[in-house]
Every structure is written in structure tokens, then in C-alpha cells.
């Protein structure tokens, strides 16, 4: 079996371990894209829903804080950290 793996490696044939590593890397990249999209969405929704009479720095800080907390909880739930 070791000779088959070595022979395949010489000719550039990827093994099962390489396929699993590539799929894992793509899954983590997709998770990072989803988390960034969620930050943007939560920030925009909270920006719109906070009263417009509030100062802009308060609206911005509440929106960013809420986005970070929600995204962190989502990331922890999916990754199981």
C-alpha cells in the first residue's frame, strides 16, 4: 500500500488525505465568509432598527457590539469551541 501511495505521489495523484484536507479548508473558508456576511447583516439591521434620534456614535457602537456578539455565538456553535 505504501508503494502505491508513493507511486501515486510521484505522478501527482492526490491521495484520500489530501482530498479530506482540501474539503476541510474549503469548509472553513465557507464558514468564515458566512460569519463575515452575518456581521454585515446584523450590523445593518441593528443600525436601521435603533432610533434615529440617538447619536450616531451610540447607534454605531450598539450595532457593532450586537454584530460581534451574535457572530461570535454563531461561530462557537458551529465550530464547537
N, C-alpha and C positions, 0 to 999 in steps of 0.2 A: 504494500500500500504506500509506503514511504517513497518507493521508487516512482510510482505513478504520480504522486504529488510533485516530486522533484522534476520529473519529465514534463508534466503539465506546466510547471512554473518556468521551465526553460523556454517553452513555446508561447508563453503569455496567456495560458488558460487559467482563468481565475478559479480558485477553489471555493468551497462552501463557506469557509470562514471569512473570505473576502466579501462574498455576497452578503453575509449577515452584517459585517461591519459597514458596508455601504448602505444597507437598508436602515441600520441604526442611525447613521449620520444624517440620512435624509429625514428620518422621523424627528430627530432633534431639531433640525433646521426648520421643519414644518411647524413644530411646537413653538419655536422662537418667533416665527412670522405670525402665528396666531396670537401669541402673547402681545406682540407689538401692536397688532391690529386691535386687540381688546383694549389696550391702554388708550389708543386714539379714540375708540368708540366711547368708552366710559368717560374720558375727559370731555369730549364734545357734548355728550348727553348731560353731564352734570353742569357744564358751562351754560347750556341752554335752560336747564330747569332751575338754577339758582336765580333768585330775584335780581332783576336788573337794577334795582335801587342800591344794591350792595356795591361797595367799592370794587374796582377791578382787581386789586391785589388779593382781596378776600375771595372773590369768585375764582381766580386763578389758583390760589393755594388750596381751596376746597376741592376743585376739580382734579388737580394733580394728586393730592393726597388720596382721594377716593379711587382714582385710577390705579395708583400704585398698590393700594391695599387689595383691591379686587383682583388685580393681575397677580400679585404675589400668592393670594389664596388659590387662584386657579392653577398656577404653576405648581404649587405644593401638592394640590390634589391630584394633578395629572402625573407628575413625576414621582409622587410618593416619598418626598423627602422628609 
